[in-house]
Amino acid sequence: MRFSPTLTALLVSCAVFVLSPFIPSWILNLTVGTTVGSLFLLVLVLIVLQSDIVVGLATFLAVAALFLENRRRTVTKVAAILPVKAEFKVEDLADAPDLVPGEKHPAHKEADVDDYSFEPTEESGKNSFERVDESQDDKQPLETVPPVPSVVSELLQDKGLAQI
């Protein structure tokens, strides 16, 4: 069984896409970790896109997987180096020193229930529905709408909107 160049390129692109987490870091640094390698891969994608759109998209996805895997490994290295921050508690805050001598700060105001609560209160009324009347449907047809469709032409002629 002979593989066509298109099928071979698609299989290689799929293999790079799927196996990118297992590629050694030195290969990723050599390809996408340098400006020359990144420029080479960009030109490769553009050239392949001009020849065949499907293979070009597959190549683009493979190169994108390489870039993402390199960035993921870089973030993992940096996160391992940085110290872990302790939990922050509001109670541990200290008052800031005065910027101006004799500076006065107002006392902290606790939020009212009206500011944050959506629960019913005594002032908001009852939580039950009471019917107002038998029916509130007082709609009437407009005078411009004839009761029978056959009257439309007569109505338009009377108003001067149509001539026969």
Phi, psi and omega per residue, in radians:
M1 nan 2.189 -3.135
R2 -1.733 2.396 3.068
F3 -1.627 2.373 3.066
S4 -1.349 2.783 3.125
P5 -1.055 -0.596 3.131
T6 -1.148 -0.818 3.136
L7 -1.119 -0.690 3.108
T8 -1.099 -0.770 3.126
A9 -1.118 -0.705 3.106
L10 -1.120 -0.740 3.123
L11 -1.145 -0.709 3.108
V12 -1.135 -0.745 3.122
S13 -1.113 -0.740 3.107
C14 -1.125 -0.700 3.128
A15 -1.115 -0.753 3.120
V16 -1.136 -0.708 3.141
F17 -1.087 -0.823 -3.076
V18 -1.302 -0.663 -3.047
L19 -1.650 0.162 -3.119
S20 -1.049 -0.564 3.076
P21 -1.168 -0.309 -3.089
F22 -1.760 -0.008 3.132
I23 -1.275 2.367 3.137
P24 -1.056 2.612 -3.088
S25 -1.106 -0.587 -3.109
W26 -1.157 -0.552 3.096
I27 -1.240 -0.735 3.100
L28 -1.103 -0.735 3.118
N29 -1.124 -0.590 3.135
L30 -1.267 -0.644 -3.073
T31 -1.539 -1.061 -3.056
V32 -1.775 -0.091 -3.130
G33 -1.523 -0.136 3.131
T34 -2.093 2.780 3.127
T35 -1.164 -0.721 -3.124
V36 -1.124 -0.779 3.134
G37 -1.123 -0.736 3.121
S38 -1.118 -0.736 3.111
L39 -1.115 -0.710 3.104
F40 -1.069 -0.788 -3.135
L41 -1.165 -0.633 3.086
L42 -1.107 -0.803 3.109
V43 -1.114 -0.689 3.112
L44 -1.048 -0.796 3.136
V45 -1.091 -0.762 -3.135
L46 -1.116 -0.701 3.134
I47 -1.158 -0.772 -3.124
V48 -1.176 -0.630 3.105
L49 -1.096 -0.594 3.131
Q50 -1.236 -0.530 -3.108
S51 -1.475 -0.753 -3.116
D52 -2.630 2.206 -3.030
I53 -1.236 -0.665 -3.110
V54 -1.205 -0.813 3.105
V55 -1.156 -0.607 3.096
G56 -1.116 -0.728 3.092
L57 -1.155 -0.697 3.098
A58 -1.119 -0.704 3.106
T59 -1.155 -0.705 3.095
F60 -1.054 -0.773 3.127
L61 -1.131 -0.655 3.109
A62 -1.150 -0.765 3.131
V63 -1.169 -0.683 3.098
A64 -1.106 -0.678 3.092
A65 -1.100 -0.656 3.091
L66 -1.123 -0.782 3.120
F67 -1.071 -0.817 -3.118
L68 -1.124 -0.696 3.120
E69 -1.153 -0.680 3.092
N70 -1.117 -0.746 3.131
R71 -1.167 -0.660 3.118
R72 -1.094 -0.766 3.131
R73 -1.170 -0.628 3.106
T74 -1.132 -0.765 3.126
V75 -1.123 -0.680 3.109
T76 -1.094 -0.731 3.109
K77 -1.116 -0.778 -3.122
V78 -1.156 -0.714 3.136
A79 -1.127 -0.559 3.118
A80 -1.256 -0.524 -3.111
I81 -1.382 -0.677 -3.084
L82 -1.183 2.517 3.107
P83 -1.255 2.641 3.116
V84 -1.383 2.250 -3.126
K85 -1.384 2.484 3.118
A86 -1.286 2.830 3.116
E87 -1.185 2.528 -3.096
F88 -1.797 2.255 3.100
K89 -2.133 2.408 -3.117
V90 -1.159 -0.564 -3.114
E91 -1.135 -0.434 -3.105
D92 -1.415 -0.082 -3.123
L93 -1.162 2.422 3.066
A94 -1.816 2.689 3.109
D95 -1.166 2.428 3.112
A96 -1.289 2.579 3.108
P97 -1.182 2.675 -3.132
D98 -1.160 2.381 3.068
L99 -1.397 -0.594 -3.132
V100 -2.132 2.404 3.129
P101 -1.028 2.343 3.125
G102 1.389 0.336 -3.102
E103 -1.147 2.377 -3.129
K104 -2.032 2.347 3.099
H105 -2.037 2.374 3.105
P106 -1.215 2.724 3.117
A107 -1.178 2.617 3.139
H108 -1.221 2.253 -3.106
K109 -1.663 2.275 3.054
E110 -1.313 2.501 -3.104
A111 -1.235 2.468 3.076
D112 -1.326 2.814 3.114
V113 -1.095 -0.574 -3.134
D114 -1.119 -0.426 -3.087
D115 -1.332 -0.496 -3.012
Y116 -2.305 -0.158 -3.025
S117 -1.788 2.456 3.069
F118 -2.010 0.261 -3.133
E119 -1.442 2.647 3.104
P120 -1.189 2.488 3.106
T121 -2.158 3.054 3.127
E122 -1.096 -0.612 -3.095
E123 -1.296 -0.356 -3.052
S124 -1.434 -0.090 3.077
G125 1.784 -2.906 -3.089
K126 -1.515 2.798 3.127
N127 -1.878 0.539 3.141
S128 -2.239 2.663 -3.117
F129 -1.696 2.309 3.080
E130 -2.131 2.252 -3.129
R131 -1.216 2.356 -3.092
V132 -1.435 -0.831 -3.062
D133 -2.650 -3.126 3.134
E134 -1.102 -0.831 3.121
S135 -2.649 2.473 3.080
Q136 -1.902 0.243 -3.102
D137 -1.501 1.594 -3.138
D138 -1.816 0.390 -3.076
K139 -1.272 2.434 3.098
Q140 -2.232 2.555 3.099
P141 -1.159 2.556 3.118
L142 -1.206 2.726 -3.140
E143 -1.162 -0.428 -3.098
T144 -1.339 -0.237 -3.124
V145 -1.707 1.991 -3.130
P146 -1.273 2.611 -3.136
P147 -1.225 -0.494 -3.119
V148 -2.133 2.324 -3.113
P149 -1.055 -0.456 -3.120
S150 -1.240 -0.268 -3.115
V151 -1.491 -0.119 -3.053
V152 -1.040 -0.829 -3.099
S153 -1.099 -0.712 3.109
E154 -1.116 -0.716 -3.139
L155 -1.128 -0.743 3.122
L156 -1.133 -0.648 3.118
Q157 -1.202 -0.692 3.137
D158 -1.127 -0.640 -3.133
K159 -1.435 -0.112 -3.141
G160 1.403 0.344 -3.111
L161 -1.668 -0.213 3.126
A162 -2.545 2.640 3.099
Q163 -2.309 2.417 3.117
I164 -2.003 nan nan
